[in-house]
Amino acid sequence: MNVSVRRVLLALCIVVSLLASGGTAFAADTTIDETQTVERDGTNVRLTLTYDIPDSVTELTVEVPALSGGDYEVARTAHVERLNQTRFKWTDGPDPVIVLTAHISDPPIERVQSVVGADDWAFAALPQTGLSWRYRGDSVSATFDTAVSGEGYASETYAYLGPHRFASRTTDGPTVTVVAAPNTTSPEAMNETADHLQTLATEFDTGFQYDEVVTFIPPKSAFGPSDLAGRAVKHTILLRPRSVGTDTVGNVVSHEYVHTRLGAFFGSAEWLREGSAQYYGALLSVNAGVGSFEEFHSYVTTDKYADSGVVLRDTETWNSKFVPYQKGAHVLAALDAEIRVRTDGQQTLRDVFEKRSEERYGELHDHEDFRRAVVDVTGDGSMADWVDTYVGTNATPPVPDDPSLYVNHPDADTDGDGMTDGEEAALGTDPFSADTDGDGLSDAVELAGATNATLADTDADALDDGRESELPTNATLADTDGDGVVDGRDDYPLNAEHTTVTPVPRSTETESVATTQSEPPPDTTPRRYGLEKWLFELGLPSDETAQGVALVVPVVVFLLIAVRLAH
């Protein structure tokens, strides 16, 4: 859904006809500019709302819903009439000013609209405003900006006041900004978070469109004993310091970023709110090179609700607050794979969420709209039954363990092995692992050298392909030297004349090892001991040499001892 949003706008635009008023057309400034300036004032946060109103506007009404019961109260106003507890009206004269204040409470952050802090910092939720106006002439729009007076940083929904560290990244979409209180996290971790968010903003642009995504990391004390790991409000992310890491597929950063894009869902589609953030957070992470496919698959699958009676579309059946996170992500992972299979990879679950911008699908706020979008994206009417079964009953679908079904960009090389994700999907290798079979050779090297990138031991000779490349034996031939003993059991796999067989260790498990014949031939290699064995290992040319030296050495040793005793 491509929706440009700066602040909540409750705009009721009432056009007054120029003919009826006898007025003159206004073609110059047609924008109402609201600026919120936030600053610390002792133990309070002060918020000043100012408005730049074009001449064509004859009336402006400002609505501040937070005044009905939030932390803010009105300190003073200028050039505006207060109509009731939350509404103000300007009709003429100088531009209006509204000043609000909120007392800084002791932590922790308990509500979305909290204003908390200590002597050297404050974290404040900023009240949202709604505007309506009357105007003459050309249509009038509104813009919204937020600024900080003094040290700090503000988004349109939150402000951090006090000393802080700052990291910013640009993308083709929104600017990514991370603001951290001192000593909450290391500069390295903060920059890694900014880099990860930059990747997410580049790779996932489905949903709401913003100029900037801001992530705040207040001090640890701001959270107290609560279990809050993170929160997203519009295009702002709030992170607990311990949630900063991005080295697992289930990281909080990715989860909350998805919330900034897809926002909220309601009614019988409420499960999509957390289910989509949980699934896409993990999917985006594994496609960014974080974790393995096995970790991703494990994270998005669950059998916890298989026989529990939990139905996603019916919140009354939820027996845990984690139902939409866990079962929701599971169903979406299965659905994404199902859509890709039924459309030969031409469509994905993202195409379903893109339907939110079309009126026909009602922003996917109920089960029927979601089901309709899935059917239309796949062009397959039977998908209605699929959705009804796994969203409308307690049934749980299987989640495929095929990595190729979860590739976001076929042209990317997620694992850095020199092959694109699309090429790996076609060949059956894991696009999220540079070494699919774990044998020590990258997938690209194996395919270039004719070994099997999906089998650690291509020739089944009890030696992994990577080990054979070190020896080097032939990883595609079980018996490199042709002596009748497979390389993995041959102490001299490159020398057919010298063969000793390493016995298969006894085990309670059955081990299947390929050999060149059903039973290895008897070992007729001469046994060597002591000096003879030492000389053989040095590579002396014949057994006769070893035997001769073996006879001479004792005589020499005897003579040396005799000479020493004589002295």
C-alpha positions as CSV (number, residue, x, y, z in Angstrom):
1,M,0.0,0.0,0.0
2,N,1.6,3.2,-1.1
3,V,0.4,5.8,1.4
4,S,2.4,8.9,2.3
5,V,1.9,9.8,5.9
6,R,3.5,12.4,8.1
7,R,1.1,12.7,11.0
8,V,-2.5,11.6,11.7
9,L,-4.7,13.9,9.6
10,L,-8.4,14.2,10.3
11,A,-9.0,16.5,7.4
12,L,-12.5,17.8,6.7
13,C,-12.1,20.2,3.8
14,I,-15.2,22.4,3.2
15,V,-15.1,24.3,0.0
16,V,-16.6,27.8,-0.1
17,S,-17.6,28.8,-3.7
18,L,-15.8,31.8,-5.0
19,L,-19.0,32.8,-6.8
20,A,-21.0,32.7,-3.6
21,S,-18.4,34.7,-1.7
22,G,-17.4,37.1,-4.4
23,G,-13.8,36.4,-3.4
24,T,-10.6,36.4,-5.4
25,A,-8.8,33.2,-6.3
26,F,-5.7,32.4,-4.2
27,A,-3.0,30.7,-6.3
28,A,0.1,31.3,-4.1
29,D,0.5,29.3,-0.9
30,T,-2.0,26.4,-0.5
31,T,-0.4,24.5,2.3
32,I,-1.1,24.6,6.1
33,D,2.2,23.9,7.9
34,E,2.1,22.5,11.4
35,T,5.3,22.4,13.5
36,Q,5.6,20.7,16.8
37,T,8.6,21.9,18.9
38,V,9.4,19.7,21.9
39,E,11.8,20.7,24.7
40,R,12.5,19.9,28.4
41,D,11.3,22.4,30.9
42,G,12.5,21.3,34.3
43,T,10.4,18.3,35.4
44,N,8.1,18.8,32.4
45,V,8.1,18.3,28.6
46,R,6.8,21.3,26.8
47,L,5.3,20.9,23.3
48,T,4.5,24.0,21.2
49,L,2.2,23.7,18.2
50,T,2.5,26.5,15.6
51,Y,0.7,27.0,12.3
52,D,1.6,28.8,9.1
53,I,-1.8,29.3,7.5
54,P,-2.2,30.5,3.8
55,D,-4.5,33.4,3.0
56,S,-7.0,31.1,1.2
57,V,-7.9,29.4,4.5
58,T,-10.7,31.0,6.4
59,E,-11.1,28.6,9.3
60,L,-8.9,26.0,10.9
61,T,-9.9,23.4,13.6
62,V,-7.2,21.5,15.5
63,E,-8.1,18.3,17.3
64,V,-5.7,16.9,20.0
65,P,-7.3,13.6,21.2
66,A,-4.5,13.0,23.8
67,L,-6.0,15.9,25.9
68,S,-9.0,13.7,26.8
69,G,-7.0,11.6,29.3
70,G,-3.3,11.4,28.4
71,D,-0.3,13.0,30.1
72,Y,-0.6,16.3,28.3
73,E,-2.6,19.4,29.4
74,V,-2.9,22.9,27.9
75,A,-0.5,25.4,29.3
76,R,-1.5,28.4,27.1
77,T,-2.9,29.3,23.7
78,A,-2.8,32.3,21.4
79,H,-5.1,33.5,18.6
80,V,-7.3,30.4,18.9
81,E,-10.6,29.6,20.6
82,R,-10.9,26.4,22.7
83,L,-14.1,24.7,21.8
84,N,-13.9,21.8,24.3
85,Q,-11.4,19.6,26.0
86,T,-9.7,18.5,22.8
87,R,-10.7,20.9,20.1
88,F,-9.4,24.4,19.1
89,K,-10.7,26.8,16.4
90,W,-8.9,29.6,14.5
91,T,-10.9,31.9,12.3
92,D,-8.8,35.0,11.5
93,G,-5.9,37.1,12.6
94,P,-2.3,36.0,13.5
95,D,-1.4,32.4,13.2
96,P,-2.4,30.3,16.2
97,V,-0.2,28.8,18.9
98,I,-1.1,26.0,21.3
99,V,1.3,25.1,24.1
100,L,1.0,21.7,25.9
101,T,2.9,20.3,28.9
102,A,3.3,16.9,30.4
103,H,4.9,16.0,33.7
104,I,7.9,13.6,33.4
105,S,7.0,10.5,35.3
106,D,9.4,8.0,36.8
107,P,10.0,5.0,34.5
108,P,9.0,2.4,33.3
109,I,7.3,3.0,30.0
110,E,3.9,1.4,30.6
111,R,1.7,2.9,27.9
112,V,2.1,4.0,24.3
113,Q,1.5,7.6,25.4
114,S,4.0,7.6,28.3
115,V,6.2,10.5,29.2
116,V,9.0,9.2,31.4
117,G,12.6,10.2,32.4
118,A,15.2,11.0,34.9
119,D,17.5,14.0,35.6
120,D,19.5,13.7,32.4
121,W,17.0,12.3,29.9
122,A,13.3,12.1,29.0
123,F,11.4,10.0,26.6
124,A,8.0,11.4,25.5
125,A,5.2,10.1,23.3
126,L,4.0,13.1,21.2
127,P,0.3,13.7,20.9
128,Q,-1.1,13.3,17.4
129,T,-3.2,16.1,15.9
130,G,-6.1,16.2,13.4
131,L,-6.9,19.2,11.2
132,S,-10.0,20.4,9.4
133,W,-10.4,23.6,7.5
134,R,-12.4,25.9,5.2
135,Y,-10.8,27.5,2.3
136,R,-11.4,29.5,-0.9
137,G,-9.9,28.8,-4.3
138,D,-7.4,26.0,-5.0
139,S,-7.4,22.9,-2.8
140,V,-5.4,23.2,0.4
141,S,-3.2,20.4,1.9
142,A,-1.3,20.2,5.2
143,T,2.3,19.3,6.2
144,F,3.6,18.3,9.6
145,D,7.0,18.6,11.1
146,T,8.6,17.9,14.5
147,A,11.6,19.7,16.0
148,V,13.6,19.6,19.2
149,S,14.7,22.6,21.1
150,G,18.0,21.7,22.8
151,E,19.7,18.3,22.8
152,G,17.6,15.4,21.6
153,Y,15.8,13.9,18.6
154,A,12.2,13.6,17.6
155,S,10.1,11.6,15.1
156,E,6.4,12.4,14.6
157,T,5.4,10.0,17.4
158,Y,8.3,10.1,20.0
159,A,11.0,12.4,21.3
160,Y,14.2,11.6,23.2
161,L,15.5,14.6,25.1
162,G,19.1,14.6,26.4
163,P,22.6,13.4,25.3
164,H,22.5,10.6,22.7
165,R,24.3,8.8,20.0
166,F,23.1,8.9,16.4
167,A,23.4,6.8,13.3
168,S,21.7,7.4,9.9
169,R,21.5,5.5,6.6
170,T,20.0,6.5,3.3
171,T,18.0,4.2,1.0
172,D,15.9,4.6,-2.1
173,G,13.0,4.7,0.2
174,P,13.0,6.2,3.8
175,T,16.0,7.5,5.6
176,V,16.9,5.1,8.5
177,T,17.9,6.8,11.8
178,V,18.9,5.1,15.1
179,V,19.0,7.2,18.3
180,A,20.5,5.7,21.4
181,A,21.0,7.0,24.9
182,P,24.6,6.9,26.1
183,N,25.9,3.5,27.4
184,T,22.8,1.6,26.3
185,T,24.6,-0.3,23.6
186,S,27.9,-0.3,21.9
187,P,28.5,2.0,18.9
188,E,29.2,-1.2,16.8
189,A,25.8,-2.7,17.8
190,M,24.1,0.6,17.0
191,N,25.7,0.8,13.6
192,E,24.9,-2.9,12.9
193,T,21.3,-2.1,13.7
194,A,21.3,0.9,11.3
195,D,22.9,-1.3,8.6
196,H,20.3,-4.0,9.1
197,L,17.4,-1.5,9.0
198,Q,18.9,-0.1,5.8
199,T,18.7,-3.5,4.2
200,L,15.2,-4.0,5.4
201,A,14.1,-0.7,4.1
202,T,15.6,-1.5,0.7
203,E,14.2,-5.0,0.4
204,F,10.7,-4.6,1.9
205,D,8.8,-1.5,0.7
206,T,5.3,-3.1,0.8
207,G,2.8,-1.0,2.8
208,F,3.0,2.5,4.2
209,Q,5.5,4.8,2.7
210,Y,7.4,7.3,5.0
211,D,10.3,9.7,4.6
212,E,12.1,8.4,7.7
213,V,12.0,5.4,10.0
214,V,13.4,6.3,13.4
215,T,14.5,3.8,16.0
216,F,14.9,4.9,19.7
217,I,16.9,3.0,22.2
218,P,16.3,4.7,25.6
219,P,18.2,3.7,28.8
220,K,17.6,0.3,30.3
221,S,15.9,1.9,33.3
222,A,13.1,3.2,31.0
223,F,11.6,-0.3,30.8
224,G,11.8,-1.6,34.3
225,P,10.7,-5.2,34.9
226,S,8.2,-5.3,32.0
227,D,8.6,-7.9,29.2
228,L,8.4,-5.2,26.5
229,A,11.1,-6.0,23.9
230,G,10.1,-3.5,21.3
231,R,7.2,-1.5,19.9
232,A,6.4,0.2,16.7
233,V,4.1,3.2,16.4
234,K,3.6,4.4,12.8
235,H,7.1,4.8,11.4
236,T,8.9,4.9,14.8
237,I,10.5,1.9,16.6
238,L,11.1,1.7,20.3
239,L,13.8,-0.9,21.3
240,R,14.8,-2.2,24.7
241,P,18.7,-2.2,24.8
242,R,18.8,-6.0,25.0
243,S,16.8,-6.2,21.8
244,V,19.4,-4.4,19.7
245,G,21.1,-7.5,18.2
246,T,20.3,-8.6,14.6
247,D,22.3,-11.9,14.5
248,T,19.3,-14.3,14.7
249,V,16.4,-14.8,12.4
250,G,14.0,-13.9,15.2
251,N,15.5,-10.5,16.0
252,V,13.2,-7.8,17.4
253,V,14.5,-5.1,15.0
254,S,13.1,-6.9,11.9
255,H,9.8,-7.7,13.6
256,E,9.2,-4.1,14.5
257,Y,10.3,-2.8,11.1
258,V,7.6,-4.9,9.5
259,H,5.0,-3.3,11.8
260,T,6.1,0.2,10.5
261,R,5.2,-1.0,6.9
262,L,2.1,-3.2,7.4
263,G,0.6,-1.4,10.4
264,A,-2.4,-2.9,12.2
265,F,-5.2,-5.3,11.2
266,F,-8.5,-5.6,12.9
267,G,-11.6,-7.8,13.3
268,S,-11.3,-11.4,12.0
269,A,-8.0,-10.5,10.4
270,E,-6.4,-9.2,13.6
271,W,-4.0,-12.2,13.7
272,L,-2.3,-10.8,10.7
273,R,-0.8,-7.9,12.8
274,E,1.7,-10.1,14.7
275,G,1.7,-13.0,12.3
276,S,2.9,-10.9,9.4
277,A,5.6,-9.2,11.6
278,Q,6.8,-12.5,12.9
279,Y,6.9,-14.2,9.5
280,Y,8.3,-11.4,7.5
281,G,10.8,-10.4,10.2
282,A,12.3,-13.9,10.0
283,L,12.0,-14.1,6.2
284,L,13.7,-10.7,5.6
285,S,16.5,-11.7,8.1
286,V,17.4,-15.0,6.5
287,N,17.3,-13.3,3.0
288,A,19.7,-10.7,4.4
289,G,22.2,-13.5,5.4
290,V,21.2,-13.7,9.0
291,G,21.1,-17.3,10.4
292,S,20.4,-20.4,8.4
293,F,17.4,-21.8,6.6
294,E,17.1,-24.4,9.3
295,E,16.9,-21.7,12.0
296,F,14.3,-19.8,9.9
297,H,12.2,-23.0,9.3
298,S,12.3,-23.8,13.0
299,Y,11.4,-20.3,14.0
300,V,8.3,-20.0,11.8
301,T,6.9,-23.5,12.5
302,T,5.0,-24.8,15.6
303,D,3.0,-27.8,16.6
304,K,1.9,-26.2,19.8
305,Y,-1.6,-25.4,18.6
306,A,-2.3,-28.5,16.5
307,D,-4.9,-29.9,18.8
308,S,-5.8,-26.9,20.9
309,G,-8.9,-25.6,19.3
310,V,-7.2,-22.3,18.4
311,V,-8.8,-20.6,15.4
312,L,-6.9,-17.6,14.0
313,R,-9.9,-15.7,12.7
314,D,-11.7,-16.1,16.1
315,T,-9.8,-14.2,18.9
316,E,-12.2,-15.8,21.4
317,T,-10.4,-19.1,20.9
318,W,-6.9,-17.8,21.6
319,N,-5.5,-19.4,24.7
320,S,-2.3,-17.3,24.7
321,K,-1.1,-13.9,23.6
322,F,1.4,-15.7,21.5
323,V,-1.2,-17.4,19.2
324,P,-1.0,-14.7,16.4
325,Y,2.9,-14.7,16.7
326,Q,3.4,-18.4,16.5
327,K,0.5,-20.0,14.7
328,G,0.0,-16.8,12.6
329,A,3.6,-17.0,11.4
330,H,3.3,-20.7,10.7
331,V,0.2,-20.3,8.6
332,L,1.7,-17.4,6.6
333,A,4.9,-19.4,6.0
334,A,2.9,-22.2,4.6
335,L,0.6,-19.9,2.6
336,D,3.6,-18.0,1.1
337,A,5.0,-21.3,-0.1
338,E,1.6,-22.5,-1.4
339,I,1.2,-19.3,-3.4
340,R,4.6,-19.6,-5.0
341,V,4.0,-23.2,-5.9
342,R,0.6,-22.6,-7.5
343,T,1.8,-19.6,-9.5
344,D,5.2,-21.1,-10.5
345,G,7.0,-18.5,-8.5
346,Q,5.3,-15.6,-10.2
347,Q,3.4,-14.4,-7.1
348,T,4.1,-14.4,-3.4
349,L,2.3,-13.5,-0.2
350,R,3.6,-9.9,-0.6
351,D,1.2,-9.5,-3.6
352,V,-1.6,-10.3,-1.2
353,F,-0.6,-7.5,1.2
354,E,-0.2,-5.2,-1.8
355,K,-4.0,-5.5,-2.3
356,R,-4.6,-3.4,0.9
357,S,-4.3,-0.3,-1.3
358,E,-7.3,-1.4,-3.4
359,E,-10.8,-0.6,-2.2
360,R,-12.1,-4.0,-3.2
361,Y,-10.1,-5.7,-0.5
362,G,-11.1,-3.4,2.4
363,E,-7.5,-3.0,3.6
364,L,-7.6,-6.8,4.5
365,H,-9.4,-6.0,7.8
366,D,-11.6,-9.1,7.8
367,H,-11.3,-12.8,6.9
368,E,-13.4,-12.5,3.7
369,D,-11.2,-9.7,2.3
370,F,-8.0,-11.6,3.0
371,R,-9.4,-14.8,1.4
372,R,-10.5,-12.8,-1.6
373,A,-7.1,-11.3,-2.0
374,V,-5.4,-14.7,-1.8
375,V,-7.7,-16.2,-4.5
376,D,-7.2,-13.2,-6.8
377,V,-3.4,-13.3,-6.5
378,T,-3.2,-17.0,-7.2
379,G,-6.1,-17.1,-9.8
380,D,-7.1,-20.3,-8.1
381,G,-10.5,-20.6,-6.6
382,S,-9.6,-23.6,-4.5
383,M,-7.3,-21.4,-2.4
384,A,-10.5,-20.1,-0.7
385,D,-10.8,-23.6,0.9
386,W,-7.2,-23.5,1.9
387,V,-7.6,-20.2,3.7
388,D,-10.9,-21.3,5.3
389,T,-9.3,-24.5,6.5
390,Y,-6.1,-23.1,8.1
391,V,-7.4,-19.7,9.2
392,G,-11.0,-20.6,9.9
393,T,-10.5,-23.9,11.8
394,N,-8.0,-25.2,14.2
395,A,-6.1,-27.1,11.5
396,T,-2.4,-26.4,11.0
397,P,-0.8,-26.7,7.5
398,P,2.7,-28.2,6.9
399,V,5.5,-25.7,6.3
400,P,7.7,-26.9,3.4
401,D,11.4,-27.4,4.2
402,D,12.5,-26.4,0.7
403,P,14.7,-23.2,0.8
404,S,13.9,-22.3,-2.8
405,L,10.3,-21.5,-1.7
406,Y,11.5,-18.7,0.5
407,V,13.9,-16.7,-1.8
408,N,13.0,-13.0,-2.0
409,H,15.3,-12.0,-4.9
410,P,16.5,-14.6,-7.4
411,D,19.3,-12.3,-8.5
412,A,20.8,-11.9,-5.0
413,D,23.6,-14.0,-3.7
414,T,22.5,-14.3,-0.1
415,D,25.2,-16.7,1.1
416,G,28.0,-15.2,-1.0
417,D,29.1,-18.4,-2.6
418,G,29.2,-17.0,-6.2
419,M,25.9,-18.3,-7.3
420,T,22.6,-16.4,-7.3
421,D,19.8,-17.5,-5.2
422,G,17.8,-18.3,-8.3
423,E,20.5,-20.5,-9.7
424,E,20.7,-22.3,-6.4
425,A,17.0,-22.8,-6.3
426,A,17.1,-24.4,-9.7
427,L,20.0,-26.7,-8.8
428,G,18.6,-27.7,-5.5
429,T,21.3,-26.2,-3.3
430,D,20.6,-24.0,-0.3
431,P,20.6,-20.3,-1.3
432,F,21.1,-19.4,2.4
433,S,24.3,-21.6,3.0
434,A,27.5,-21.2,1.0
435,D,28.2,-24.9,1.7
436,T,24.9,-26.8,1.4
437,D,26.2,-30.2,2.4
438,G,28.7,-29.0,5.0
439,D,31.7,-30.8,3.5
440,G,34.1,-27.8,3.5
441,L,33.7,-26.9,-0.2
442,S,31.4,-24.0,-1.3
443,D,28.6,-24.9,-3.6
444,A,30.1,-23.0,-6.5
445,V,33.5,-24.9,-6.2
446,E,31.7,-28.2,-6.0
447,L,29.6,-27.6,-9.1
448,A,32.7,-26.4,-11.0
449,G,34.6,-29.5,-10.0
450,A,31.8,-32.0,-10.7
451,T,31.2,-33.1,-7.1
452,N,27.7,-33.1,-5.7
453,A,27.0,-29.9,-3.7
454,T,24.1,-31.6,-1.8
455,L,26.2,-34.6,-0.7
456,A,29.1,-34.2,1.7
457,D,30.6,-37.5,0.4
458,T,29.9,-37.6,-3.4
459,D,31.6,-40.9,-4.0
460,A,30.5,-42.5,-0.7
461,D,34.0,-43.5,0.2
462,A,33.8,-42.4,3.8
463,L,35.8,-39.2,3.1
464,D,34.0,-35.8,2.8
465,D,34.7,-34.0,-0.5
466,G,36.5,-31.2,1.3
467,R,38.9,-33.6,2.9
468,E,39.5,-35.3,-0.4
469,S,40.4,-32.0,-2.0
470,E,43.1,-31.6,0.7
471,L,44.8,-35.0,0.3
472,P,44.1,-34.7,-2.7
473,T,42.2,-37.8,-3.7
474,N,39.5,-38.0,-6.3
475,A,36.2,-37.0,-4.7
476,T,34.2,-38.6,-7.5
477,L,36.0,-42.0,-7.4
478,A,35.7,-44.1,-4.3
479,D,39.0,-45.9,-4.8
480,T,41.4,-43.3,-6.1
481,D,44.5,-45.6,-6.4
482,G,42.5,-48.6,-7.6
483,D,43.9,-51.0,-4.9
484,G,40.5,-52.4,-4.0
485,V,40.1,-50.3,-0.8
486,V,37.9,-47.2,-0.7
487,D,39.8,-44.0,0.1
488,G,38.2,-43.5,3.5
489,R,39.5,-46.9,4.7
490,D,42.8,-46.8,2.9
491,D,45.8,-45.6,4.9
492,Y,47.6,-44.9,1.6
493,P,44.8,-43.9,-0.8
494,L,47.3,-42.5,-3.3
495,N,49.6,-45.5,-3.4
496,A,48.3,-48.8,-4.7
497,E,51.4,-50.7,-3.7
498,H,51.2,-49.7,0.0
499,T,47.7,-50.4,1.4
500,T,46.7,-50.8,5.0
501,V,43.0,-50.9,5.9
502,T,41.6,-48.9,8.7
503,P,39.0,-51.0,10.3
504,V,35.5,-49.7,10.6
505,P,35.0,-48.8,14.3
506,R,32.4,-50.9,16.1
507,S,29.2,-49.0,16.7
508,T,25.7,-49.6,17.9
509,E,24.6,-47.8,14.8
510,T,24.6,-49.2,11.3
511,E,27.1,-47.4,9.0
512,S,26.8,-47.9,5.3
513,V,30.1,-47.3,3.4
514,A,30.4,-48.0,-0.3
515,T,33.4,-50.1,-1.4
516,T,34.7,-51.3,-4.7
517,Q,33.8,-55.0,-3.9
518,S,31.6,-56.8,-1.4
519,E,34.6,-57.8,0.8
520,P,38.1,-56.3,0.8
521,P,40.9,-58.7,-0.2
522,P,43.1,-60.1,2.5
523,D,45.8,-57.6,3.6
524,T,49.1,-59.2,2.4
525,T,51.2,-56.1,3.1
526,P,54.4,-57.0,5.1
527,R,54.2,-55.9,8.7
528,R,56.9,-53.5,9.7
529,Y,58.0,-52.6,13.2
530,G,60.6,-50.4,14.9
531,L,63.4,-49.2,12.7
532,E,62.1,-50.9,9.6
533,K,58.8,-49.1,9.9
534,W,60.5,-45.8,10.6
535,L,62.7,-46.2,7.5
536,F,59.7,-47.1,5.3
537,E,57.8,-44.0,6.4
538,L,60.9,-41.9,5.5
539,G,60.5,-43.3,1.9
540,L,63.6,-45.5,1.6
541,P,63.4,-47.5,-1.6
542,S,63.4,-51.2,-0.6
543,D,62.9,-53.6,2.2
544,E,66.4,-54.9,1.6
545,T,67.8,-51.5,2.5
546,A,65.8,-51.4,5.7
547,Q,66.9,-54.9,6.6
548,G,70.6,-54.1,6.0
549,V,70.5,-50.9,8.1
550,A,68.7,-52.8,10.8
551,L,71.6,-55.3,11.0
552,V,74.4,-52.7,11.0
553,V,73.0,-50.3,13.5
554,P,73.3,-52.6,16.6
555,V,77.0,-53.3,15.8
556,V,77.7,-49.6,15.6
557,V,76.0,-48.9,18.9
558,F,78.0,-51.7,20.6
559,L,81.3,-50.3,19.4
560,L,80.4,-46.8,20.6
561,I,79.6,-48.1,24.1
562,A,82.9,-50.1,24.2
563,V,85.0,-47.1,23.3
564,R,83.2,-45.0,26.0
565,L,83.9,-47.6,28.7
566,A,87.6,-47.9,27.7
567,H,88.0,-44.2,28.5
